[in-house]
Amino acid sequence: MSDHGPQPVVRQMPTEEARELLGLVRELIRREIEPEAAAGEEAGRFPRDLFRLLSESGLLGLPYDGEFGGGGQPYEVYLQILEELAAARLTVGLGVSVHSLSCHALAEFGTKEQRAEHLPAMLGGGLLGAYCLSEPASGSDAAAMTTRAVRDGDDWVINGTKAWITHGGVADFYTVLARTGAAGARGISAFLVPADTPGLSASAPERKMGMKGSPTAQIHFDDARVPDARRLGEEGQGFPIALAALDGGRLGIAACAIGVAQAALDEALAFTAGRRQFGRPLADFQGLRFMLADMATGIEAGRALYLSAARLRDAGLPYSRQAAMAKLFCTDTAMRVTTDAVQLMGGYGYTGDFPAERFMREAKVLQIVEGTNQIQRVVIARHLAGPESKG
């Protein structure tokens, strides 16, 4: 019988620097993340010290300009690193993706003075970010947000509630989208709000199916006063800023999804190779072998899709459609693969003694965040066939 079991993922790193970075990340994962992952998730512990270590190691600013403390890495490299982190613990991989998303508005739309003042601490100074777009009554319909910022001299006074905020209550800063003008997409602006701003508070974390180590909470603004110097981009430019960030964020979620799927496949391969039934390993039975083959094929296809979109981004070419496709396909693949991993492991897969059931619970949220997969289909269809008819 041929040797089988988990196979190492071969990364296509474009430079020697990137290959060394991958080695650093894998060692950090082995030493700092994997030993605590299962227990940390079961206990709902947020690994704040680990994010400080990631910051010190230069892993919280990988895709950003080195001039302000970023890693200067292509998105193609950043996403492969993200996949590795998510495979070890999704709370960490998704957390890095959310932090990167939170830095985007400042890095791409802030003035040089704003970037010089704030980015070094955000990218490598130990700070952790959160991204405040969704609200209790406006998730997919982000243009319907009601959180409002009103100009008062040199300040803006923000009132409202943001919902489903990853790192809510533990972040050091929040990138906040708020209404500054009339209803609709054109009346929204972006702000960089410190967590210690008077009037900013967090609700108790949501009780979730998975990712219990990653706090998700509502953020409340009650006459929270923010200087105009912390407005990012032009007044009313917030919606395009948000959409630009979401394109990159969707690729981050796609990479995280493939990481979770790869971890589930590796677990299923190890289990079916070691578990014997009817006198031979489970992995010898054709029906199960075909399931493993389909799981691996979906993972490879998803990885190729998100990397292809990343290369478009790195080349400065449009990639919104491909980002939506990658997010859709990779997260649906993660759900299928993790479900199949549990099935392959039978009753053992359904218990907390093995990580397969955790992977399955975690995969579900990836079909929801950064725009549900139904919204991704809307985005893709608009690119293909144009906007929907109003008549």
C-alpha positions in Angstrom: 0.0 0.0 0.0 1.3 3.5 -0.9 2.2 5.9 1.9 -0.6 8.3 2.6 -1.5 11.0 5.2 -1.2 14.8 5.5 1.0 16.2 2.7 2.9 19.5 3.2 1.6 22.5 1.4 4.3 23.8 -1.0 4.2 27.6 -1.1 5.2 29.5 -4.2 7.1 32.3 -2.6 8.4 34.9 -5.1 11.6 35.9 -3.2 14.1 34.5 -0.8 12.9 37.1 1.8 9.4 35.7 1.5 10.7 32.1 1.9 12.5 33.1 5.0 9.4 34.8 6.3 7.4 31.6 5.7 9.9 29.7 7.8 9.6 32.2 10.6 5.8 31.9 10.5 5.8 28.2 10.6 8.2 28.1 13.6 6.1 30.7 15.4 3.0 28.6 14.7 4.6 25.5 16.0 6.0 27.2 19.1 3.3 29.7 20.0 0.0 29.0 18.4 -0.6 25.3 18.0 0.0 24.2 21.6 -2.7 26.6 22.9 -5.2 26.6 20.0 -7.7 23.9 21.1 -7.7 24.8 24.8 -7.8 28.5 24.0 -10.8 28.2 21.8 -12.7 25.9 24.2 -12.1 28.4 27.0 -12.9 31.4 24.9 -9.6 33.1 25.6 -8.5 35.9 23.3 -4.7 35.6 22.7 -3.9 39.3 23.1 -0.2 38.6 23.9 0.1 36.6 20.8 -1.1 39.5 18.7 1.6 41.7 20.3 4.2 39.0 19.4 2.8 39.0 15.8 3.2 42.8 15.7 6.8 42.6 17.0 7.5 40.0 14.4 6.3 42.2 11.6 3.3 40.0 10.8 0.5 42.6 11.4 1.6 44.9 8.6 2.8 42.5 5.9 1.0 44.0 2.8 1.7 47.6 3.7 4.5 50.0 2.7 7.8 49.7 4.6 8.1 53.5 4.8 5.6 53.4 7.7 6.6 50.1 9.3 4.8 47.7 7.0 6.3 44.5 5.6 6.2 45.6 2.0 5.1 42.1 0.9 2.9 41.4 -2.1 -0.6 40.3 -1.4 0.3 36.9 -2.9 2.7 36.4 0.0 0.5 37.9 2.7 -2.4 35.6 1.9 -0.3 32.5 2.0 1.0 33.5 5.4 -2.6 34.2 6.4 -3.6 30.7 5.3 -0.9 29.2 7.5 -2.0 31.2 10.5 -5.7 30.3 10.0 -4.9 26.6 9.6 -3.3 26.7 13.1 -6.0 28.8 14.7 -8.7 30.8 12.9 -9.0 33.3 15.7 -5.4 34.3 14.8 -5.6 34.2 11.0 -8.9 36.0 10.9 -7.7 38.5 13.5 -4.7 39.4 11.3 -7.0 39.8 8.3 -9.3 42.1 10.3 -6.4 44.2 11.5 -5.1 44.5 8.0 -8.6 45.6 6.9 -8.7 48.2 9.7 -5.4 49.7 8.5 -6.5 50.0 4.9 -8.4 53.3 5.0 -5.5 55.1 6.6 -2.8 53.5 4.4 -4.6 54.1 1.1 -6.7 57.3 1.7 -5.0 59.1 4.6 -2.7 62.1 4.1 1.0 61.6 4.4 0.9 63.4 7.7 -1.8 61.1 9.0 0.1 58.0 7.8 3.3 59.1 9.4 1.6 59.9 12.7 -0.5 56.7 13.1 0.6 53.9 10.8 3.9 52.9 12.5 2.1 52.1 15.8 -0.7 50.3 13.9 1.6 48.2 11.7 4.3 47.3 14.1 3.8 49.1 17.4 1.6 46.5 19.2 -1.7 48.1 18.4 -4.7 46.0 17.3 -7.5 47.3 15.1 -11.2 46.7 14.4 -13.4 47.7 11.4 -16.8 49.3 12.1 -19.1 49.1 9.1 -22.1 46.8 9.9 -24.9 47.9 12.2 -27.8 46.0 13.9 -30.1 46.9 11.1 -27.7 47.3 8.2 -25.4 44.5 7.4 -25.4 43.6 3.7 -27.1 46.9 3.0 -24.2 49.0 4.3 -25.4 52.2 2.6 -28.5 52.2 5.0 -26.3 52.8 8.0 -27.6 55.2 10.6 -24.6 55.9 12.8 -24.1 59.6 12.3 -21.2 62.0 12.7 -22.0 65.7 13.0 -19.5 68.5 12.6 -18.8 70.7 15.6 -16.0 73.1 15.0 -12.8 71.2 14.5 -14.4 67.9 15.7 -17.0 65.4 14.7 -19.5 64.0 17.3 -20.4 60.4 16.6 -23.6 58.7 17.7 -24.9 55.2 16.9 -24.1 51.5 17.2 -22.0 49.2 15.1 -22.6 45.5 15.2 -20.7 42.2 14.6 -17.3 43.9 15.3 -14.4 41.5 15.4 -12.1 42.6 18.2 -14.9 44.7 19.7 -13.9 45.7 23.2 -10.3 44.6 22.9 -9.1 46.7 19.9 -6.9 49.7 20.4 -8.4 51.6 17.5 -11.5 51.4 15.3 -11.9 52.4 11.6 -15.5 53.7 11.7 -17.8 54.5 8.8 -20.5 57.0 9.8 -23.1 59.1 8.0 -22.1 62.8 7.6 -24.5 63.7 4.8 -27.8 62.7 3.2 -29.1 59.2 3.0 -27.4 56.8 0.6 -23.9 55.8 -0.2 -22.6 59.3 -0.9 -23.3 60.6 2.6 -20.7 58.5 4.5 -17.3 59.3 5.8 -14.5 57.3 7.4 -12.8 58.1 10.8 -9.9 56.7 12.8 -11.2 56.5 16.4 -9.0 55.5 19.4 -10.5 52.9 21.7 -10.1 55.2 24.7 -12.3 58.0 23.1 -14.9 59.2 25.7 -18.3 58.0 24.7 -17.1 54.9 22.9 -18.0 51.6 24.7 -18.5 47.9 23.9 -21.3 45.5 24.7 -20.6 42.1 26.1 -19.2 39.8 23.4 -21.7 37.7 21.4 -22.2 34.1 22.2 -21.1 32.3 19.0 -21.1 28.9 17.5 -17.4 29.0 16.7 -14.4 31.2 17.0 -15.0 31.6 20.7 -11.6 32.9 21.3 -12.2 35.9 19.1 -14.5 38.5 20.7 -17.3 39.9 18.5 -19.3 42.8 20.0 -21.4 45.8 19.4 -19.6 49.1 19.7 -21.6 52.1 20.9 -20.9 55.8 20.2 -22.6 58.2 22.6 -21.4 61.8 21.7 -18.0 60.4 21.0 -15.9 63.4 19.9 -13.2 62.8 17.2 -11.0 65.5 15.7 -11.4 66.3 12.0 -7.7 65.4 11.7 -8.8 61.8 12.2 -11.2 61.9 9.2 -9.8 59.6 6.5 -10.2 60.8 2.9 -12.7 63.4 1.8 -16.0 64.0 3.5 -18.5 61.7 1.8 -15.9 59.4 0.4 -16.4 56.7 3.0 -18.4 54.3 1.0 -15.8 53.9 -1.8 -13.2 53.6 0.9 -15.2 50.8 2.5 -15.7 48.9 -0.8 -12.0 49.2 -1.6 -11.1 47.7 1.8 -13.6 44.9 1.4 -12.1 43.7 -1.8 -8.8 43.0 -0.1 -10.7 41.7 3.0 -12.6 39.2 1.0 -9.3 37.7 -0.2 -8.2 37.5 3.4 -11.3 35.5 4.3 -10.7 33.2 1.3 -7.2 32.5 2.4 -8.4 31.8 6.0 -11.1 29.5 4.6 -8.6 27.4 2.7 -6.4 27.3 5.8 -9.3 25.8 7.9 -10.1 23.4 5.1 -6.5 22.2 4.8 -6.4 21.6 8.5 -9.6 19.6 8.3 -8.2 17.5 5.4 -5.0 16.9 7.3 -6.9 15.7 10.3 -9.1 13.4 8.2 -6.1 11.9 6.4 -4.3 11.1 9.6 -7.5 9.6 11.1 -8.4 7.4 8.1 -4.8 6.3 7.8 -4.6 5.2 11.4 -8.1 3.9 12.0 -8.7 0.2 11.0 -12.1 -1.4 10.2 -12.7 -4.8 8.7 -9.0 -5.5 8.9 -7.6 -2.6 7.0 -7.2 1.2 7.2 -10.3 3.4 6.5 -8.2 5.1 3.8 -8.2 1.9 1.8 -12.0 2.0 1.2 -12.8 3.5 -2.2 -15.8 5.5 -1.1 -13.7 7.3 1.6 -10.8 7.7 -0.8 -13.1 9.5 -3.3 -14.2 11.9 -0.5 -10.6 12.7 0.3 -9.8 13.3 -3.3 -12.8 15.7 -3.7 -11.7 17.5 -0.5 -8.2 18.0 -1.7 -9.3 19.1 -5.2 -11.6 21.7 -3.8 -8.8 23.1 -1.6 -6.3 23.3 -4.5 -8.8 25.0 -6.7 -9.7 27.5 -4.0 -6.0 28.2 -3.3 -5.4 28.8 -7.0 -8.4 31.1 -7.2 -7.4 33.4 -4.3 -3.8 33.5 -5.5 -4.8 34.5 -9.0 -6.9 37.4 -7.6 -4.0 38.4 -5.4 -1.7 38.6 -8.4 -4.2 40.9 -10.1 -4.2 43.1 -7.1 -0.4 43.1 -6.9 -0.2 44.1 -10.6 -2.6 47.1 -10.0 -5.4 45.6 -12.1 -9.1 45.4 -11.2 -9.9 42.4 -9.1 -13.2 43.0 -7.4 -15.0 40.2 -9.3 -12.2 37.7 -8.7 -12.2 38.7 -5.0 -15.9 38.0 -4.7 -15.4 34.7 -6.6 -12.6 33.6 -4.3 -14.5 34.5 -1.1 -17.5 32.6 -2.4 -15.8 29.5 -3.6 -13.2 29.2 -0.8 -15.7 29.6 2.0 -18.2 27.2 0.5 -15.3 24.7 0.0 -14.3 25.1 3.6 -17.8 24.3 4.7 -18.0 21.2 2.5 -14.5 19.9 3.5 -15.0 20.4 7.2 -18.4 18.7 7.1 -16.9 15.8 5.2 -14.0 15.6 7.7 -16.4 15.1 10.5 -18.3 12.5 8.5 -15.1 10.6 7.6 -14.2 10.4 11.3 -17.7 9.2 12.4 -18.5 9.6 16.0 -15.0 10.7 16.8 -15.3 13.7 14.5 -18.4 14.8 16.4 -16.6 15.0 19.7 -14.4 17.7 21.2 -11.6 15.3 21.6 -10.7 15.9 17.9 -10.5 19.4 16.2 -12.7 18.4 13.2 -15.9 19.6 14.9 -14.2 22.9 15.7 -13.1 23.4 12.1 -16.7 22.7 11.0 -18.2 25.3 13.4 -15.5 27.8 12.4 -16.0 27.3 8.7 -19.7 28.4 8.9 -18.9 32.0 9.9 -16.6 32.4 6.9 -19.6 32.1 4.6 -21.1 35.1 6.4 -18.4 37.7 7.2 -17.1 40.3 4.7 -20.4 40.0 2.9 -22.5 36.8 2.9 -22.0 34.4 0.0 -25.4 35.5 -1.3 -24.0 39.0 -1.6 -20.9 37.7 -3.3 -23.1 36.2 -6.0 -24.8 39.6 -6.4 -21.4 41.3 -6.8 -20.2 38.7 -9.4 -23.5 38.9 -11.4 -23.3 42.7 -11.5 -19.8 42.4 -13.0 -21.0 39.9 -15.6 -24.4 41.3 -16.5 -24.5 44.8 -15.2 -26.8 46.3 -12.5 -30.2 44.9 -11.9 -33.1 46.5 -13.8 -35.2 49.0 -11.8 -38.3 48.6 -13.9 
